[in-house]
Amino acid sequence: VIGSVERVEADFSLNIAITQDREEKVDCTIGYHVEPITFATSKPRLLNQALALLRPFTPEVWAAFVATLVMVGPFYYLVCRWSCYHLTPSPPSAIKASLLVFGACFNQSVKWVSGLCPRMFIMTYVLTMFVAVTMYVAMLTATLTLPALSPTLNSLEELVQSDFSWGIQLVYQGLEPCPSLDECINQARDTKYAFITWRTYLEDRIAV
């Protein structure tokens, strides 16, 4: 297009981006319309419902939850041994203490050691687990009520960090060129591919 104007094969051209290289070849008027860049991707898809039980919490939260279950049992055993060694019956063993802690997490009836320190320790644990389990149940209910969809991309930063491949029309160097508009729209619709182009250009073609 720019070459045709430069060679006087065309009088003028519309809908072009003003760049330094182009201004050296042709005379550009004041920009009359700021055209936003957009990218087309496939519609969000349903996520695997088999993983719905794990989806309410992030991997970091699950790791913290499991670590808490693993560590609180031995800590409870040590607190009982340190502060209630004189009580009868004797404090629970390490394995039994871990089982008590695990059962309490799932609202099982548990008989705790009667000492002050163990009760304070386990009260903190029970309250923490109650909040965590309540949040999990609420988030799980919401997840099962509304089927989860794959995340959408709203910025170029999200696009770069995603597992999408991406390309543009042959305007900038160093990026994957797009052979044709229709081909790239179809590729964006059917695969994990983000097609970057002018918004109006894309909307007009999709409307047709």
N, C-alpha and C positions, 0 to 999 in steps of 0.2 A: 504493500500500500504506500509506504513512504517512498519507495523507489519510483513508483509510478508518478507521484507528484514531483519528485526531484527531476525526473526525465521529461516533465511536462506532458506526460501521457494522460494525466488527470489534472483537473483544475484544483481540486481540494479533496480532503478526506475528513471524515468524522469518526468519532468514537475511537480515539487513539490516546495513549498515555504520552505525556510530555516528558521526555528525558533529554539529558545533555547531548547525547549522540544524535538524536533526532533534530534538536534545535540547530545543530551544526549543518544539517542537510536541507532542512526546509524551514519556512517561517511559520511559527505557531502563534495563534491568537491567544488572548487571555482565556484561561480555562473556564468554560461555561457550565460544566457539570462535574462534580466530584463523584467518581464512580467507585463504590466500595468493592474490595476484593472479597470473594466468598469461596467456600469450597463445598462440594457436594459429596456426601457419603451415603452409605446404605442406611435404611431405616433401622432403628433399634430392634434387636431380636430378643425373643424370650430366652432367659438364662436357664441353665440346667436345674430343674426342680429337685433333682436328687441332692443338690448341695444347699437346699433351702435351710436345713437345720444349722448349717455353719455360717450362713450369710449375715445374720444379725450383727455379729461381731467381726471386727477386722482380725487378721492373723496375729497382730501384736496383742490385742485384748485377749484372744484365746490363749496365747502363750503365757500372759500374766495370770490368767485364771487357772490354768493347769499348774503353773509354778506355785501359786498360792495353795492349791490343794495338796501338792507334794510336800511343801515346807511346813505348813501349819501343824500337821500331825506330829512330826518330831519335836517342833517347838513346844507344843502342848505337853508332850511327854516330859520334856526337860523342865518345864515350869512346874508340873505336878511333882516330879522327883525333888526339885529344889525346895519347894515351899510346903509340900504335904507328905513328906517322907514318914511322918509320925502317925498319919491317919490309919484307921482301920475301917474297911479293908484297904489294902495297899493300893497306890495309884496304878492305873492301867499300864500295860506294857507298851512298847513303841508301836507294835503292829496294831494293837487294839486302839491306841490313841489315834492312829491314822484312820482306822475304820470308823471311829466315832466322828471324826472331823468330816470324813467323806459322806457319812450318813446324814449329818446335820445340814450339809449343803443341799440335800434333796428332801428337806423337811421331814426327816425321820425322827421319831421320838428317841431321844438320847438322854441317858442319865450321866450327868457330869460330876466330876470331883467337887466336893463341897467347900474346898478351900477358897479364900478370898482372891488370891492371885490367879488361880486357874479360871475362876468365874469371870473375873474382869477380862482376862485374855480371850476367853471363848465368847464372851458377850460382844467384844469388838469384832471378832471373826463372824459370828452369826449375823450381826447387823450388816456387815459388808457383803456377805453372801446373799442376804435377803434382798438388798438393793440390786445386786448384780443379776440374780435370778429373775426378779420382777422385771427389770429392764429387758432381759433376754426374752421372756415370755411375751411382753408387749410388742417388741420389735418382730418377733417370730410371727405373731398373729397378724401384724400389718403386712409382713412379707408374703404370708400365705393368702391373705385376702386379695392383695393386688399383685399379680404375677410380676416378678422382677424382669426388667429389660436391660439389655446391654447399654453401657454408658454412651452418651452422645458427645461429640466434639464441638466445643464452642469457641476455641481459640487456637492459634497456630502453635502455642506452647503445648497444649494438650495433644495436638496432632503429632508433634515431634516426639512426645513421650509415649505415644500409643504404639500398638503393633501394626498400624496401617502403613501400607506403602503409599507414596504420593508423587505426583508429577504435575506439571503445568504446561500451558501452551508454550511453544518455542519462542520465548521472549527474553528470558534470562539465561545466562550461561551456567553450566554446572548442575542443572537439574534435569530430571527425566522429561523429555518432550512428550507431548500428547499428539498422537497422529491425527485424530479427527474429533470433532465435538461430540457427535453421536456415539462414537466408540467409547470415549472416556466417560460419558454419562452412563452408558450401559455397564461399564466396568465398575463405576462407583456404586451403582444400584445393586449389582450382583455379588461383589466381592469387597474385601477390606481395602478399598482404594479411595483416596481423597483427591478429587479433581479440583484444582484451583484455577479460577478464571474470574472474569468480570461478572458481577451479580446480575445486572440487567441482561447481559448477553445470555447467561445461563437460564434466567427466568423466562425470557422470550422463547428460547428453544424448547424448554420443557412444556410451555403453554401450547406450543404448536404440536 
